[in-house]
Amino acid sequence: MGLIRSCFSFLAGTAFGVYVAQNYNVPNIKKLTGTGLLIAKHIEETYRKPKKRDDDDD
């Protein structure tokens, strides 16, 4: 009984996802996360503390 219930939930979710993707303007999640990571990387590089230099090596 559990297998039938889980398959039904999966198929219903898939059908609903296909319907929503075809009828509504759904953003591209992969592109959105890539843009977010690029912005985070830029902010990190801008506000990162400078590396400490050892004066002993000279």
C-alpha positions as CSV (number, residue, x, y, z in Angstrom):
1,M,0.0,0.0,0.0
2,G,2.9,2.4,0.7
3,L,4.4,1.9,-2.7
4,I,1.1,2.8,-4.5
5,R,0.7,5.8,-2.2
6,S,4.2,7.1,-2.8
7,C,3.9,6.5,-6.6
8,F,0.7,8.4,-6.7
9,S,2.2,11.3,-4.8
10,F,5.2,11.4,-7.1
11,L,3.0,11.3,-10.3
12,A,0.6,13.9,-9.0
13,G,3.5,16.2,-8.1
14,T,5.2,15.7,-11.5
15,A,1.9,16.4,-13.3
16,F,1.3,19.5,-11.3
17,G,4.9,20.7,-11.9
18,V,4.6,20.2,-15.6
19,Y,1.3,22.1,-15.6
20,V,2.8,25.1,-13.7
21,A,5.9,25.2,-15.8
22,Q,3.9,25.3,-19.0
23,N,1.2,27.8,-17.9
24,Y,3.1,30.2,-15.7
25,N,6.4,32.2,-15.9
26,V,8.6,30.1,-13.7
27,P,12.2,31.4,-13.2
28,N,15.1,29.3,-14.1
29,I,16.5,28.2,-10.8
30,K,19.9,27.1,-12.1
31,K,20.5,30.6,-13.7
32,L,19.1,32.3,-10.5
33,T,21.5,30.4,-8.2
34,G,24.5,31.0,-10.6
35,T,23.8,34.8,-10.5
36,G,23.5,34.7,-6.7
37,L,26.8,32.9,-6.3
38,L,28.5,35.3,-8.7
39,I,27.2,38.3,-6.6
40,A,28.3,36.6,-3.4
41,K,31.7,36.0,-4.8
42,H,32.1,39.6,-5.8
43,I,31.0,40.9,-2.4
44,E,33.4,38.5,-0.7
45,E,36.3,39.6,-2.8
46,T,35.4,43.3,-2.3
47,Y,35.1,43.2,1.5
48,R,37.7,40.5,2.3
49,K,40.4,41.4,4.8
50,P,43.9,41.6,3.3
51,K,46.1,38.6,3.9
52,K,48.7,38.8,6.6
53,R,52.3,38.9,5.4
54,D,55.1,37.4,7.5
55,D,58.0,39.9,7.7
56,D,60.2,37.0,8.9
57,D,60.7,35.6,5.4
58,D,62.7,38.5,4.1
